[in-house]
Amino acid sequence: MPNHTTKVARDDVALKSMIEVESELNKIQDVDILLERILFEARKITGADAGSIYLYKTVEENGKKTDKLFIKYSQNETLERALPAGQKLIYSVFSVPVNDKTISGYCAMSGNLVNVPDAYNLPDGVPYSFGKSYDQISGYKTTSILTVPLHAEERLLGVIQIINALDENGQARPFKAQDELLIVHFASTASMALQKAQIMRTMILRLIKMAELRDPKETGSHVNRVAGYSVEIYDRWASRHGVPPEQRIKFKDSMKIASMLHDAGKVAISDTILKKPARFTSEEYEIMQKHTMYGFTLFDDPQSPLDALSRDVAFTHHENWDGSGYPGWVDPISGTAVKTGADGTVPGKKGEEIPLAGRIVSLADVFDALCSRRVYKEPWPEQEVLQEIRSLSGVKFDPELVDIFFEILPNIRQIQSLYPEAE
């Protein structure tokens, strides 16, 4: 049996580790990357096998406003170990009302931590119940549940729910009083980081909204989907190439925001071209191509890795793997050629001359455009879109990225369901 000195030393190590993690959380800028990391670290500090993180939102249903929790990320180490290498858990997208009928809803409504030792044997008198349907579908047995609200400045942001604390034999055990202390402290710091990231996301979406006033194609749903696809593609690429976890997280954080801003340069294009309800003439198309250079100039004084990546994405997301894209080897400020071919024309960048982020966003953007309605076209059926993506491997797109795209297609479809286009 461990003595008191051993326990204190172990608790000191846990506290030191949590302080280091909290410092890292405050460096993450994108809200989705942050949510995934918060859930992972909440599980880690309590030894939990699984969990979910929800965001709070008031929505209008049948003419009435309803407070709900929307699931954003779900993790389950036991189920993920059963997946092929590199694959991620695909979870159901759902919401629960903020009321006393569910454990997470009750936690949000009351503002109190809820510790359930055995989900299948709830204490008498509690108002909430445990939904067994997920266990029945997945074959996973939920035992202990610890749920804590996320608050910032007395405002509810969401809820963390972690499941099945594991003992030294890998068996589910109840969450202890020490787990409660750790998770409450962690939730306080995580809430502040989340509030900051949500402010960042709100500002970006306001910029996108401004762009939408100019270009109806640049919707919040479109950029969220493109960003989501881009991060998933990068994550699998990074896994293949052995990129260390911390480096992956930092790149994904910048990648998520940079990909949302890929068409920011369109604000400099004339409305007569940008809002034309038909295909462009060759002259109009040539003007439209300049949005890549305008986008570069928006980030031409990089103050951070995010600025540098945003500049690369804006400038190169229309380059093609075979060199047939644009703007090619030109100076983005003056537009003059920095390289010419034998015939005097400006060649496009090709292959790995195109930055990885630009190659990824190119694929993500085209896929979403083909799947979406435009003033000049209806959305393509998915099978036709997938055939087109395959046919452009090695032509428009990096062949490795196309392979990765099809490997993670279930994740791509899940992102589509998370950000549907408004009717």
C-alpha positions as CSV (number, residue, x, y, z in Angstrom):
1,M,0.0,0.0,0.0
2,P,1.5,3.4,-1.0
3,N,2.5,5.6,2.0
4,H,1.5,9.2,2.4
5,T,4.8,10.5,1.0
6,T,4.4,8.5,-2.2
7,K,0.8,9.8,-2.6
8,V,1.9,13.5,-2.1
9,A,4.7,13.0,-4.6
10,R,2.3,11.5,-7.2
11,D,-0.2,14.3,-6.7
12,D,2.6,16.9,-7.1
13,V,3.6,15.3,-10.4
14,A,-0.1,15.3,-11.6
15,L,-0.5,19.0,-10.6
16,K,2.8,20.0,-12.3
17,S,1.7,18.1,-15.4
18,M,-1.7,19.9,-15.4
19,I,-0.1,23.3,-15.1
20,E,2.1,22.6,-18.1
21,V,-1.0,21.4,-20.1
22,E,-2.9,24.5,-19.1
23,S,-0.1,26.7,-20.5
24,E,-0.3,24.7,-23.8
25,L,-4.1,25.1,-24.0
26,N,-3.7,28.9,-23.8
27,K,-1.5,28.8,-26.9
28,I,-4.2,27.1,-29.1
29,Q,-6.1,29.5,-31.3
30,D,-8.7,27.4,-33.0
31,V,-11.8,26.4,-31.0
32,D,-12.1,22.9,-32.6
33,I,-8.5,22.0,-32.1
34,L,-8.8,23.3,-28.5
35,L,-11.9,21.3,-27.8
36,E,-10.3,18.0,-28.9
37,R,-7.3,18.7,-26.8
38,I,-9.4,19.7,-23.7
39,L,-11.2,16.4,-23.9
40,F,-8.0,14.4,-24.3
41,E,-6.3,16.1,-21.3
42,A,-9.5,15.8,-19.1
43,R,-9.4,12.1,-19.7
44,K,-5.7,11.9,-19.2
45,I,-5.6,13.6,-15.8
46,T,-8.4,11.4,-14.4
47,G,-7.4,8.2,-16.1
48,A,-10.7,8.0,-18.1
49,D,-11.1,5.7,-21.0
50,A,-13.7,7.7,-22.9
51,G,-15.6,10.9,-23.0
52,S,-17.4,13.7,-24.9
53,I,-17.3,17.4,-24.9
54,Y,-20.4,19.5,-25.6
55,L,-21.0,23.2,-26.5
56,Y,-23.9,25.2,-25.2
57,K,-26.1,27.0,-27.7
58,T,-29.6,28.6,-27.7
59,V,-31.5,27.5,-30.8
60,E,-35.0,28.3,-32.2
61,E,-37.3,25.3,-32.6
62,N,-41.0,25.6,-33.6
63,G,-40.9,29.3,-32.9
64,K,-39.5,28.8,-29.4
65,K,-36.0,29.3,-28.1
66,T,-34.4,26.2,-26.5
67,D,-31.2,25.7,-24.6
68,K,-29.2,22.8,-25.9
69,L,-25.8,21.0,-25.7
70,F,-24.3,20.0,-29.0
71,I,-21.7,17.2,-29.0
72,K,-18.4,18.4,-30.6
73,Y,-16.0,15.6,-29.9
74,S,-16.1,12.1,-28.6
75,Q,-13.2,9.9,-27.7
76,N,-13.0,6.2,-26.7
77,E,-9.6,4.6,-26.3
78,T,-11.0,1.0,-26.1
79,L,-13.0,1.4,-29.3
80,E,-10.2,3.3,-31.1
81,R,-7.8,0.5,-30.4
82,A,-10.0,-1.9,-32.4
83,L,-9.8,0.4,-35.5
84,P,-7.2,0.0,-38.3
85,A,-4.0,2.1,-37.7
86,G,-4.6,5.8,-38.3
87,Q,-8.4,5.7,-38.3
88,K,-10.5,7.8,-36.0
89,L,-13.7,7.0,-34.1
90,I,-16.8,8.2,-36.0
91,Y,-19.3,9.4,-33.4
92,S,-23.0,10.3,-33.7
93,V,-23.8,14.0,-34.1
94,F,-26.6,14.8,-31.7
95,S,-27.8,17.4,-29.1
96,V,-29.5,17.2,-25.7
97,P,-31.7,19.8,-24.1
98,V,-30.4,21.6,-21.0
99,N,-32.8,20.1,-18.5
100,D,-32.8,17.4,-15.8
101,K,-33.6,14.4,-18.0
102,T,-30.0,13.5,-18.9
103,I,-26.7,13.6,-16.9
104,S,-25.1,16.2,-19.2
105,G,-28.2,18.3,-19.4
106,Y,-28.6,18.3,-15.6
107,C,-25.0,19.3,-15.2
108,A,-25.4,22.2,-17.5
109,M,-28.7,23.2,-15.9
110,S,-27.5,23.0,-12.3
111,G,-24.0,24.2,-12.9
112,N,-22.8,21.5,-10.6
113,L,-20.3,18.6,-11.1
114,V,-22.1,15.2,-11.4
115,N,-20.2,12.0,-10.3
116,V,-22.0,8.8,-11.2
117,P,-20.3,5.7,-9.9
118,D,-22.4,3.2,-11.9
119,A,-24.5,4.4,-14.8
120,Y,-26.7,1.2,-14.7
121,N,-27.5,1.7,-11.0
122,L,-28.3,5.3,-10.5
123,P,-29.1,6.4,-6.9
124,D,-32.8,6.7,-6.0
125,G,-34.2,10.2,-6.3
126,V,-32.0,11.6,-9.1
127,P,-34.1,13.3,-11.9
128,Y,-31.8,12.2,-14.7
129,S,-31.5,8.8,-16.4
130,F,-28.8,7.1,-18.4
131,G,-29.3,6.4,-22.1
132,K,-28.1,2.9,-22.8
133,S,-28.6,3.1,-26.6
134,Y,-25.0,4.1,-27.4
135,D,-23.7,1.1,-25.3
136,Q,-26.0,-1.2,-27.2
137,I,-24.9,0.1,-30.6
138,S,-21.2,0.2,-29.9
139,G,-20.9,-2.8,-27.6
140,Y,-19.1,-0.6,-25.0
141,K,-20.1,-0.8,-21.3
142,T,-20.3,2.6,-19.6
143,T,-19.8,2.4,-15.8
144,S,-18.5,5.5,-14.1
145,I,-19.3,9.0,-15.4
146,L,-17.9,12.4,-14.3
147,T,-19.5,15.5,-15.8
148,V,-18.4,19.0,-15.2
149,P,-19.7,22.4,-16.6
150,L,-17.5,24.8,-18.5
151,H,-18.2,28.4,-17.3
152,A,-16.5,31.7,-18.2
153,E,-17.6,34.9,-16.5
154,E,-20.7,33.1,-15.2
155,R,-21.7,32.2,-18.7
156,L,-22.2,28.5,-19.6
157,L,-19.9,27.4,-22.5
158,G,-20.5,23.7,-22.5
159,V,-19.9,20.5,-20.6
160,I,-17.1,17.9,-20.3
161,Q,-18.3,14.3,-19.7
162,I,-15.6,11.7,-19.1
163,I,-16.4,8.0,-18.8
164,N,-14.9,4.9,-17.1
165,A,-11.9,5.8,-14.9
166,L,-9.6,2.8,-15.1
167,D,-7.7,1.1,-12.3
168,E,-4.2,-0.4,-12.5
169,N,-5.8,-3.5,-14.1
170,G,-7.6,-1.6,-16.8
171,Q,-11.0,-2.1,-15.2
172,A,-13.6,0.6,-14.8
173,R,-13.7,2.2,-11.3
174,P,-15.7,5.1,-9.8
175,F,-14.2,8.5,-10.1
176,K,-12.6,9.6,-6.8
177,A,-12.7,12.8,-4.8
178,Q,-9.2,13.6,-6.1
179,D,-10.5,13.2,-9.7
180,E,-13.2,15.7,-8.9
181,L,-10.7,18.3,-7.5
182,L,-8.5,17.9,-10.6
183,I,-11.3,18.1,-13.2
184,V,-12.9,21.2,-11.5
185,H,-9.5,23.0,-11.5
186,F,-8.8,21.9,-15.1
187,A,-12.3,23.0,-16.3
188,S,-11.8,26.5,-14.9
189,T,-8.6,27.0,-16.9
190,A,-10.0,25.2,-20.0
191,S,-13.0,27.5,-19.9
192,M,-10.9,30.6,-20.1
193,A,-8.9,29.2,-23.0
194,L,-12.2,28.1,-24.7
195,Q,-13.7,31.6,-24.3
196,K,-10.6,33.1,-26.0
197,A,-10.7,30.7,-28.9
198,Q,-14.4,31.3,-29.4
199,I,-13.8,35.0,-29.6
200,M,-11.1,34.3,-32.3
201,R,-13.6,32.0,-34.2
202,T,-16.3,34.7,-34.0
203,M,-14.0,37.3,-35.4
204,I,-13.0,35.0,-38.3
205,L,-16.6,34.2,-39.1
206,R,-17.5,37.9,-39.1
207,L,-14.8,38.4,-41.7
208,I,-16.3,35.5,-43.6
209,K,-19.7,37.1,-43.3
210,M,-18.3,40.3,-44.7
211,A,-16.8,38.3,-47.6
212,E,-20.2,36.6,-48.1
213,L,-21.8,40.0,-48.7
214,R,-19.4,40.3,-51.6
215,D,-19.3,36.6,-52.7
216,P,-22.4,34.5,-51.8
217,K,-20.3,31.3,-52.2
218,E,-18.1,32.2,-49.2
219,T,-20.5,31.0,-46.5
220,G,-19.7,30.1,-43.0
221,S,-20.7,26.5,-43.6
222,H,-18.4,26.3,-46.7
223,V,-15.3,27.6,-44.9
224,N,-16.0,25.4,-41.8
225,R,-16.3,22.3,-44.0
226,V,-13.1,23.2,-46.1
227,A,-11.2,23.8,-42.8
228,G,-12.5,20.6,-41.3
229,Y,-11.6,18.5,-44.4
230,S,-8.1,20.1,-44.5
231,V,-7.3,19.3,-40.9
232,E,-8.4,15.7,-41.3
233,I,-6.3,15.3,-44.4
234,Y,-3.3,16.8,-42.8
235,D,-3.7,14.7,-39.6
236,R,-3.6,11.5,-41.6
237,W,-0.7,12.8,-43.7
238,A,1.2,13.7,-40.5
239,S,0.5,10.2,-39.1
240,R,1.9,8.6,-42.3
241,H,5.0,10.8,-42.1
242,G,5.7,10.4,-38.4
243,V,5.2,14.0,-37.4
244,P,5.5,14.3,-33.6
245,P,2.2,14.9,-31.8
246,E,3.1,18.4,-30.5
247,Q,4.1,19.6,-34.0
248,R,1.0,18.1,-35.4
249,I,-1.2,20.0,-33.0
250,K,0.5,23.3,-33.7
251,F,0.2,22.9,-37.4
252,K,-3.4,21.8,-37.2
253,D,-4.2,24.9,-35.1
254,S,-2.8,27.2,-37.8
255,M,-4.1,25.1,-40.6
256,K,-7.7,25.3,-39.4
257,I,-7.8,29.0,-39.4
258,A,-5.6,29.5,-42.5
259,S,-7.9,27.2,-44.6
260,M,-10.9,29.2,-43.5
261,L,-9.3,32.3,-45.0
262,H,-8.2,30.7,-48.2
263,D,-10.3,33.0,-50.4
264,A,-9.9,36.2,-48.4
265,G,-8.3,37.9,-51.4
266,K,-11.7,37.9,-53.2
267,V,-12.6,41.1,-51.3
268,A,-10.5,43.0,-53.8
269,I,-12.4,41.6,-56.8
270,S,-15.1,43.7,-58.5
271,D,-18.8,42.9,-57.7
272,T,-19.5,42.7,-61.4
273,I,-17.3,39.7,-61.6
274,L,-17.6,38.2,-58.1
275,K,-21.4,38.2,-58.2
276,K,-21.9,37.3,-61.8
277,P,-24.6,34.6,-61.9
278,A,-22.9,32.6,-64.6
279,R,-19.5,31.3,-65.7
280,F,-16.8,33.8,-66.3
281,T,-15.4,34.9,-69.7
282,S,-11.7,34.3,-70.2
283,E,-11.0,38.0,-69.4
284,E,-13.1,37.8,-66.2
285,Y,-11.4,34.6,-65.2
286,E,-8.0,36.2,-65.6
287,I,-9.0,39.0,-63.2
288,M,-10.6,36.5,-60.8
289,Q,-7.3,34.6,-60.6
290,K,-5.7,37.7,-59.0
291,H,-7.5,37.0,-55.7
292,T,-4.7,34.6,-54.9
293,M,-2.2,37.5,-55.0
294,Y,-4.5,39.8,-53.1
295,G,-4.9,37.2,-50.5
296,F,-1.1,37.0,-50.2
297,T,-0.8,40.7,-49.6
298,L,-3.2,40.5,-46.6
299,F,-0.7,38.4,-44.8
300,D,2.5,39.9,-46.3
301,D,3.9,41.0,-42.9
302,P,3.7,37.7,-41.0
303,Q,3.8,38.1,-37.2
304,S,3.1,34.4,-36.4
305,P,3.1,30.9,-38.0
306,L,-0.6,31.4,-38.6
307,D,0.1,34.5,-40.8
308,A,2.8,32.6,-42.8
309,L,0.5,29.6,-43.3
310,S,-2.5,31.9,-44.3
311,R,-0.3,33.6,-46.8
312,D,0.9,30.3,-48.4
313,V,-2.7,28.9,-48.5
314,A,-4.2,32.1,-50.0
315,F,-1.4,32.2,-52.7
316,T,-1.2,28.6,-53.7
317,H,-4.5,26.8,-53.3
318,H,-5.2,27.1,-57.0
319,E,-1.9,25.6,-58.1
320,N,-2.2,22.1,-59.7
321,W,0.1,19.1,-59.1
322,D,0.9,18.9,-62.9
323,G,1.8,22.7,-63.1
324,S,-1.3,23.8,-64.9
325,G,-2.7,26.0,-62.1
326,Y,-2.3,29.6,-61.1
327,P,-0.9,32.1,-60.3
328,G,2.4,30.2,-60.8
329,W,5.9,31.7,-60.6
330,V,5.0,35.4,-60.2
331,D,5.9,37.9,-57.6
332,P,2.7,38.2,-55.6
333,I,3.1,41.9,-55.0
334,S,4.0,43.2,-58.4
335,G,2.5,40.3,-60.5
336,T,5.7,40.1,-62.6
337,A,7.2,36.8,-63.5
338,V,10.0,35.4,-61.4
339,K,10.4,32.4,-63.7
340,T,9.4,31.8,-67.4
341,G,9.3,28.8,-69.6
342,A,11.0,28.3,-73.0
343,D,8.0,29.9,-74.7
344,G,8.1,33.0,-72.4
345,T,5.0,32.1,-70.4
346,V,4.8,31.9,-66.6
347,P,4.8,28.2,-65.5
348,G,2.6,27.1,-62.6
349,K,4.1,25.6,-59.5
350,K,4.0,21.8,-59.6
351,G,4.4,18.8,-57.3
352,E,6.1,19.6,-54.1
353,E,6.9,23.1,-55.2
354,I,3.4,23.8,-53.9
355,P,3.4,24.1,-50.1
356,L,1.7,21.1,-48.4
357,A,-1.1,23.4,-47.0
358,G,-1.9,24.8,-50.4
359,R,-2.1,21.2,-51.9
360,I,-4.5,20.1,-49.1
361,V,-6.8,23.1,-49.3
362,S,-7.0,22.7,-53.1
363,L,-8.4,19.3,-52.7
364,A,-10.7,20.2,-49.8
365,D,-12.0,23.3,-51.6
366,V,-12.8,21.6,-54.9
367,F,-14.5,18.6,-53.2
368,D,-16.8,21.0,-51.3
369,A,-17.5,23.2,-54.4
370,L,-18.5,20.1,-56.4
371,C,-20.8,18.9,-53.6
372,S,-22.4,22.4,-53.2
373,R,-25.1,24.3,-55.1
374,R,-23.9,27.3,-57.1
375,V,-25.9,29.8,-59.1
376,Y,-24.6,28.1,-62.3
377,K,-24.9,24.5,-61.2
378,E,-26.7,22.0,-58.9
379,P,-24.6,19.9,-56.4
380,W,-23.1,16.8,-58.0
381,P,-24.1,13.4,-56.8
382,E,-21.5,12.1,-54.3
383,Q,-20.5,9.2,-56.6
384,E,-19.7,11.6,-59.5
385,V,-17.7,13.9,-57.1
386,L,-15.6,11.0,-55.9
387,Q,-15.0,9.8,-59.5
388,E,-13.9,13.3,-60.4
389,I,-11.5,13.5,-57.4
390,R,-10.0,10.2,-58.4
391,S,-9.6,11.2,-62.1
392,L,-7.7,14.4,-61.0
393,S,-5.1,12.5,-58.9
394,G,-1.7,13.4,-60.3
395,V,-3.2,16.1,-62.5
396,K,-4.8,18.7,-60.2
397,F,-4.2,17.0,-56.9
398,D,-1.3,15.4,-55.0
399,P,-1.8,11.6,-55.5
400,E,-0.9,10.9,-51.9
401,L,-3.4,13.3,-50.6
402,V,-6.1,11.8,-52.8
403,D,-5.3,8.4,-51.4
404,I,-5.6,9.8,-47.9
405,F,-8.9,11.6,-48.8
406,F,-10.5,8.2,-49.6
407,E,-9.0,6.6,-46.5
408,I,-10.7,9.1,-44.3
409,L,-13.9,9.5,-46.3
410,P,-16.1,8.6,-43.3
411,N,-14.5,11.5,-41.4
412,I,-15.2,13.8,-44.4
413,R,-18.8,12.8,-44.5
414,Q,-19.1,13.4,-40.8
415,I,-17.8,17.0,-41.2
416,Q,-20.4,17.5,-44.0
417,S,-23.1,16.5,-41.5
418,L,-21.7,18.9,-38.8
419,Y,-21.9,22.0,-41.2
420,P,-24.8,21.7,-43.5
421,E,-25.6,24.5,-45.9
422,A,-28.4,26.8,-44.8
423,E,-31.5,26.4,-46.9
